[in-house]
């Protein structure tokens, strides 16, 4: 197996794929994505007035759902660099308490404020490990003491012994870096960065996980 680099990543979605990203996700998951993401956002256990940093916020679909829980008193900062994604984000989630930040999440963010929650959804797996660790460092820097870092992404599982559809999706459709992500012990990695008190929620027969860690 060849050594993968960031050039192998599919994390930066562009063009028509970005323009119709939400619709494509619905089709790829056979219509299950809307109910899944609503459940995952509910499982974040958000509270009124909380502040959220969404790393790789995409079209704003998740952020619009979060607003239901944090209310007008809360705050969301979404970080995104894709031009089509940013346009869709502003169309979908243009609210007074939502701000879009044009920065790379694998580089220093330079933010002056701190947050109750840092959230990243199906983005972390699209980076090489060195860049993933930089993203985690960014989360540590901007979290309040006792703040939460929630990663919604693939769980750890044996791809070889999974069903045909799962193997095909991971190895033929997904970002080539996804399997490397799946093979890593993320609780141990997060512990080394100063996180603790892990909570897990599982979806799609355990293949997807919402992993929340406390700073």
Secondary structure, DSSP 8 states (H G I E B T S, - for coil): -----GGG---S--HHHHHTHHHHHHHHTTT-HHHHHHHHHHTT---TT-EEEEET-TTSHHHHHHHHHHTTT-EEEEE---HHHHHHHHHH---TTEEEE---TTS----SS-EEEEEEES-GGGS-HHHHHHHHHHHHHHEEEEEEEEEEEE----STTS-HHHHHIIIIIS-TTHHHHHTS-HHHHHHHTT-EEEEEEEETTTTEEEEEEE-
